[in-house]
Amino acid sequence: MPKTIFEHTSPGRRGVCLPTREIDTPLENILPAKYLRDKAARLPELSEMDVMRHYIKLSHQNHFIEKGLYPLGSCTMKYNPKIHESLVRHTCFANIHPYQHESTLQGALELLYELQEDLAEISGMAKVTLQPVAGAQGEFTGIKIIAAYHKAKGNTHKTKIIIPDSAHGTNPATCSLVGFDVVELKSNPDGRCDISRLRELVDENTAGFMLTNPNTLGLFETQIEEIAEILHSVDALIYMDGANLNALLGIVQPGKIGFDIMHYNLHKTFSTPHGGGGPGAGPVGVVEKLIPYLPVPMVSKDDVGYHLDYSHEATSIGKVHTFYGNFAVLVRAYIYIKMLGAEGLRRVSENAIINANYLMAILKDYYHIQHQEYCMHEFVADGTSQKKANGVSTLDIAKRLLDKGFHAPTVYFPLIIPEAMMIEPTETESLESLNAFAQAMIEIAQECAENPELLHEAPITTPVRRVDDVRAVKELDPIFKIED
Ligand SMILES: *Cc1c(COP(=O)(O)O)cnc(C)c1O
C-alpha cells in the first residue's frame, strides 16, 4: 500500500513560509475560549515538492483516459478536449449566479437556448429541456412526462411500461419510482426486440415502452417503425434511452423514426470527464405533443432577448433540479458541438463504429462473441470459452487487464450474456492503441490456457490487489483512523 501523506511527515518541514506578524491581542479576545485548541492540530509537515510528488504518484495509481484506453462499454469514456476545461472556468461562466437579473445573463441564456436547439436538431425532437443532471434523472423526467401525458388524457388505466431484458438497470428502477409496473420483454435470438412477443404484451394498460438504441448488445434496433405502430395504436409512448447516442450522431434522428421522448447523456456523448460518478447532464427531448409537460423553466427567445420561460407551468411536471441543471456540463457540450459542427459529429459516430468493429473482428478468434454481425459503437464478447476450458472467469480476465495498463470493459452486463465483456473503444483511440488493447486481450487468452492460476491471482502489479467486494460493502469502517 502507498503511504498516506501523514506517514511522509518530517517535523519542521514547510511548504510555504508566510511572514509572521506578532499579534498583540490575546487570542481569547478574538475567539471565544471554547473554540481554541489546547493542542496543535496534527497536520502533516512536508515541503511543497513532497506534497506534489505524493499526489501525482497517487493519481497515477488510478486509471484515467489520459493514461490509457478505457473501454467501459455503455459509459463512453472518450477523451475530453482540455479546451473545455479552460473555457468553462472562464470568469464569464464561473462568476455568474443564477439569482442575477436575466438582463445580465444574456450570454449564458443564449448558450443554453442554442444548446436546446442543437440537441433538438441532432435527435429530431421538437423541444429539449436541459434540467436533468444525469441519464437516470433524464429517464425519471421522461417517465414523469409519460405519466403526465396519460393523466391529462384521463388514461388512468395505463399502469405498465414494457422494457427489454437487455436494458440498463436504471430503466426498470425509474419506472418503479414513478409508480408504473414493469413488464419484461425477452430479446429474440438475434439480440433484438422480439416484435411478436411485444405484440402479445401490449394492451390498453400499456403506458409506454423503453428501448435503448443501439441496444446494450451494440446492435441497432431496426424495426422501430413497426414497434412505434404497435405502441401508438394503444396511445402508448416510446421512450428511447439515448445513452448510446455516440453511435448515431448525424446518422439517425430518433425523433424522426417513431420515438416520442429520449434522454441524452451529455457527459458520455458530448464529452465531460465523468469517471467516479459525475458530474453529468441528462437533457430530455420530446415530440410536439409532449412539450406542455416539460420541466420549467425553458429558455426562450423573443425580440428583446433570451428569457427563462415559465409559461407552461400549469401543465409542466415541475422542476427536477435547482435552477437550470448542471451548467458547467452544458457549457462543455455546447463547445463540443460547436467545435465539431454537423460534419464532425457524424465523423465521431462513424469512427466510434469503425473502431468497435475493428476490435471485434480481431477478438472473435480468441473470445466467444454471441452476436457477430456488424456492431455499432460497442460489442459484447464473453469469457464462456475460457471458463469452460480453463476455469477462468470474466472477472479474472478483467483484473488481468489492469496489469497490462488498461481499464477493464463493463463486465457481467448485459445480464442476458453469461460472462459478458462489453467493449466500447470510442472514436478517440488511434489504430496503435486499438492494436495494443487487442494484443493485451490476445495475451490474456493465451495466459488463460497456459497459466490459469495467474489469472485467479490478478491483478499483481496494482497497489491494491483483488479486493473483497462483499466485505467492503458490509464493513464500512475506514481502514485507518486519525486521532484528534
Ligand atoms: C449510463 C447509462 C444510463 C444511466 O446514465 P447516468 O448518466 O449514469 O445516470 C442509462 N442507460 C444506459 C444504457 C447507460 O449506458
The ligand as a Tripos MOL2 file, in Angstrom:
@<TRIPOS>MOLECULE
LIG
   15    15     1     0     0
SMALL
NO_CHARGES

@<TRIPOS>ATOM
      1 C1        -25.0840    5.2930  -18.4830 C.3       1 LIG1
      2 C2        -26.3940    4.7090  -18.8290 C.ar      1 LIG1
      3 C3        -27.5590    5.1010  -18.1650 C.ar      1 LIG1
      4 C4        -27.5710    5.9960  -16.9350 C.3       1 LIG1
      5 O1        -26.9570    7.2190  -17.1350 O.3       1 LIG1
      6 P1        -26.2870    8.0230  -15.9040 P.3       1 LIG1
      7 O2        -25.8650    9.3100  -16.5090 O.co2     1 LIG1
      8 O3        -25.1580    7.1720  -15.4220 O.co2     1 LIG1
      9 O4        -27.3440    8.1870  -14.8520 O.co2     1 LIG1
     10 C5        -28.7700    4.5950  -18.6090 C.ar      1 LIG1
     11 N1        -28.8190    3.7260  -19.6260 N.ar      1 LIG1
     12 C6        -27.7020    3.3010  -20.2710 C.ar      1 LIG1
     13 C7        -27.8420    2.3440  -21.4180 C.3       1 LIG1
     14 C8        -26.4540    3.7750  -19.8860 C.ar      1 LIG1
     15 O5        -25.3530    3.3480  -20.5170 O.3       1 LIG1
@<TRIPOS>BOND
     1     1     2 1
     2     2     3 ar
     3     2    14 ar
     4     3     4 1
     5     3    10 ar
     6     4     5 1
     7     5     6 1
     8     6     7 2
     9     6     8 1
    10     6     9 1
    11    10    11 ar
    12    11    12 ar
    13    12    13 1
    14    12    14 ar
    15    14    15 1
@<TRIPOS>SUBSTRUCTURE
     1 LIG1         1 GROUP 0 **** ****
